[in-house]
Amino acid sequence: MAAVMPDARSTAARPAPRSAPARPAAGLLARPQVQRVFYPALVAVLLIALWHGWVTAFDVPRYIVPSPLLVAQTLVQDWALLFGALLTTLKITLFAFLAATVLGVLIAFAFVQSRVIETAFFPYAVLLQVTPIVAIAPLIIIWVKNPTASLVICATIVALFPIIANTTLGLRSVNPGLMSYFKLNRASRLQTLVRLRIPSALPYFFGGLRISSGLALIGAVVAEFVAGTGGTGTGLAYQILQSGYQLNIPRMFAALVLITVTGVLLFVMMAMLSKWALGGWHESEVGHD
């Protein structure tokens, strides 16, 4: 009995089975931009939920560990006081960060022009990094009569080394072939610096900015702790000290939240600046979603 062959026309007329449509949520979560926001936010929500559950389940007193809800309420109630303190700390942080950036870049430029200068002075830059700011901040506060200037100097010392180290490394990390090409064309030191070394150093420089921005905030807070009432008396560190003396732990936690959020925002701003400056041409940013 002959096998019956299927009609080619009838087979072609059959509609192809449709694949199940992709779920919009799954497609959205597949994007790296969304993942960088969604997953950290999810972890934060879980940690806050665990915090709240632990405080509620064990009936922890508010003067030991307040609940997240109480911290949020305190942040709203004392917003005028805490926001003024935040502005003071942020002003010191930004001044110190700007000063560290300018000084660090200038010192790195000097280091890259002469190995002798780098060999002679780089150990002193390391000395600034390894010396605890808590140990020298009282001396700076005594020597510098202006409280704000003394706090800015302390924070600048903390934030300076990453700019020096990263920028110097970047200025040294040039392509040997391109360096030989510049020498072959008798490029001057200034032309080599502007057209070769600086573009090569930009990824390292922006990496130093991301580190230095957070260290400037840390330096400002530590300097305020050391200064106490002898400083401006209105920074977030001062509010933390006062809250500790008064056992106002919810306000202390609210001030800590503001410091943490400020540090994260500074890092994000530096990352966005790096993306804006390098995203169109450098391989460190090109192709990163």
N, C-alpha and C positions, 0 to 999 in steps of 0.2 A: 504494500500500500504506500503510495507516494506521499512524501511529507509535504504538507501545505506550507508554502513560503509566504511570509507576510507581505502584504502590498506595501511597496515603498511609499506610495502617495499617502496611504492611510497612516503609516508610521510618521511621516513628516508632518501630517496634519495634527498629530497629537500635540497638545501644549506641553512644554517642558515644565517639570515640577518647580514650583516657586520655592526659593529658599526663605526660611523664616526671617522676617525683618529684624535687623539688629536693634537691640534695645537702646534708646537714646541715652539712658543713664550709663550703660556700659561703655558706649562710645565716648561719652564725655569724660569718664574716669580714665580712659586710655590716653588722654592728652597729658603730656608731661607738665604743662603749665598748671592744669587742674590738680594733678597729683601733688605738686609741690605745695599747694595750699590745703588740699583736702586732707591728706594724711597727717600732717602736723596738727591741723585743727581737730581732727578726730582723736588724736592722742591727748591733746589738751582737754577736750571734753571728758574723756575717760578719766584722766587724772583728777580733774575737778570733781567729777562724780564720786570717785573713790574717796577723795578728801572729805567731801560733804557726808558721805555715808559713814566713814570712820568717826567723824566728829559727832554725828547724830547717834550712832549705835552705842558708842561708849560714853556719851554725855560728857564730852571734854569741856572743861570750863573755858569761857571766852578769853580769860586772861592768860591762858596757856596757848591754845590754838583756836582761833575763831573760825567759824564756818565761812565758806566762800560767799554765801549770801550776806552774812554780816559784814564781810570785807567790802563787798559791792555797795552795801548801804552806807558804810562809813565813807567810802570814796565819793559818793554822791553828796552826803551831808557836809563833809569837810572839803568839798571841791575847791572853794575859794582859797582856803589856806594852803592846801596841797598843790594847787595849780600855781600859786605864786611862788612856792618853794621850788616847784619843777622848773619854772622859768629861770630862777636864779641858778640852779644847778646846770640847766641847759646852756645858759649864757657862758658860764665858766667852761663847760665842755667844748662848746663851739670855738671860743677864743683859743683854748689850748690846742684843739685839733688843727685849727688854721695855723697857729704858730709852729706846731710840730711839723706840719706839712711843708711849710716854707723853709724852716731851718733844716729839716731832713733832706729835702731835695738839694738845697745849696751845699750842704756837707757832702752829699753823695757826688755831686758834680765835682767838688774839689778832690774827693778820693779817686775818682776815675781818671783825673788828669795826671796824677802822679802816684806811683806805687809807694814812693817814699812818704808822701803825706798820709796815705792810707795806712801804711805800716806804723807810722808814728802816732796817729790819733785814733785809729779804730779801737784799740783796747780801752780808751777812755769812753768811747761810746758804749762799749760793753759794760763798763763800770757803771754808767748811768742805769743800765737795764737791770743789773744784779743788785744794786743798792736798794734796800727797802725804802719806799717813799715815806713810810711811817717814821723812819729813823731821822730823815733829814727835813721833813716838813716843819717840825717845830723851829728849826734854825731859820728856814726860809721865812716863816711867818714873823719871826723876831726881826730879821734883817730888813724885810720889805715892809714898810709902814702901811701901804695900802692893802687892806684885806683882800679885795678882789684880785689885785695883781699877784699877791702871794699865792692864792689858790690857783690862779692860771699857771703860774710858774711850776707849781707842784704837779699839776695835771699834764703840763707840756713835757716834763721830764719823763713821766710814765709813758706817754704816747710817742716819744721821739724815736726810739730805737727801731721799731718795725719799719718806719719810713726810710731811715738810713740804710738798714740792712737790705731790705727788698729792692730799693732803688739802686743801690750800689751793685747788687747782684745782677739786676736787669741791665744796667749800663755795661757791665762786663760781659754779659751773655749775648754777644753779637756773633753773627755767622762769620767764620774765618775767611771764607771766600769773598764775602762782601767787604770785609775789612781790607783784604788784599787789593780788591778792586778800587777802593777809595784811595789807598796808598799809591796805587799805580797811576791814578789820575791826579795825584798830588793835592788831595783835598786837605784843607786846613783843619786844625783841631775843632774850630767852631762848626765848620761844615760837617765833619764826622759826627760831632755831638748832636747837632740838630737833625740831620738827615738819616743817620744810621743808629746811633746809640739810643736816642730818646724813643723812637718808634719801637725798637726792640725791647726797651725797658718798661713800656706802658703796662703790660699784663702784670709784671712784678710790682710796679708802682701801685696799681689799683688793688692788688692783693694786700699790700702794706696799708692802704687806706682802710680796708675792711677791718684789719686788726687794730689799727691805731684809733679808729673811731670809738670802738668799745673800750680800749684802754684809757682814752681821754675821759670817758664817763667814769670809769673806775677811779682814775686819779682824782677827778673832781670830788667824788663822794668821799674817798679816803682823806683828802685834804680838808674837807668840811668836818669830818669826824675829828681830825686832829685839832683843827682850829676851834671847834666848839663855839662858845659865845664870843670868842675873840675874832671870829671871822664875820661873815655877813650875817650869820644868825638866822637866815631864812631859807637855807637850802634844804633839800630832802634829807640829807644826812642829819642835819640839826633837828628836823621834825622826828626822825627815827629815835634820836637820843632822848628828846623830850617825851616822846610817847613811851619809851622804856622807863623813864623815871616816874611817869604818871601811871604806869601799868595800863596804858591805853593801847593794848596789843592790836586791836582791829585797825587803828590808824597806822600803826607801825607796818602791818601787812599791806595796807593800802599804799603807803609810800614805797614799799618794796616792789609792789606791782607796777607803779609808775616808773621806777628805775628800770625794771626788767623790760617793760614795753618800750621805753625810750632806747635802750640798748639794741633791741631787735629792730626798731625802726631805723636807727642809724646804720646798722649792718645792711638792711634791705636797700636803703638809699644809696649806699656805696656800691652795692651789687648792681643796682639799676644804672648808676653812673658809668660803671665799667661796661655794662651791656650797651649803653648808648654810645660810648666812645669807641668801643672795639667791635661791636656787633656787625658792622658793615664790611670789615676787611681782615680782622685778625683771626687766625685759626682757633684761638682759645675760646672765641665766642661764636664764630660762624658755624651754623648747623645745630646750635644748642637751642632747643625750643623753650 
